[in-house]
């Protein structure tokens, strides 16, 4: 068997050191010494990243090579401290603005299925918005704290655009967040306009906008968009994948997102 790496890839990335040892491909990228082992054949772009460390994914991203090495929709598991095994997927490259204003985050990630616990966006459905809601506090607190240390080490805070209670677009600094209606559907149904831009993953024809829960059933999921004209409600995704909304005090599923 031969090492299945396109020579064009090797020519374009002189810092990529690839060797083969007893049917294992060893890849070293850059000068950090991070290595990842792959059972070959190894074909780019990669669709399953479970054999790569989060550190190496970050290094490739920071080198500006993520879009060449990784496929849109490529997946990787993370083993959370609370015992939950979560799978993430790449939903875009160079999409979100870094909160330190240094440019774009190389990779934006979306949870493939819903998180194990449902949450409410605002207790008792008081008037609220993403900047003030309990859902945001949970995601950037308890959820973020339960990510693996390796993943937390490379998560990059980004600016997210969301309407406040008055319908004015404001930006918040988030490590973990939910997609807006515009980011998922590429348009607005019940939310205010201006809440970011359509992610490339969801532009694909016949992409299933719904999410499955732990019982492998289609289930509701919250979005971060407040319902335009009624700040007691947030937008959500119906079990069919259609746009919907609900009072924020109801318990619904979430599919957290983040950037590396």
GIWOGI-V667948 format. One record per helix or strand of 3 or more residues. SS is the DSSP state (a for helix, b for strand). FROM is the first residue (numbers start at 1). TO is the last residue. If there is no record, write none. Layout:
BEGIN
ss->SS from->FROM to->TO
ss->SS from->FROM to->TO
END
This chain:
BEGIN
ss->a from->7 to->12
ss->b from->16 to->21
ss->b from->24 to->29
ss->b from->35 to->39
ss->b from->46 to->48
ss->a from->54 to->62
ss->a from->66 to->69
ss->b from->70 to->79
ss->b from->85 to->93
ss->b from->107 to->111
ss->a from->123 to->125
ss->a from->130 to->132
ss->a from->134 to->146
ss->a from->149 to->152
ss->b from->158 to->163
ss->b from->169 to->174
ss->a from->181 to->185
ss->a from->200 to->203
ss->b from->221 to->226
ss->b from->233 to->237
ss->b from->243 to->247
ss->b from->257 to->259
END
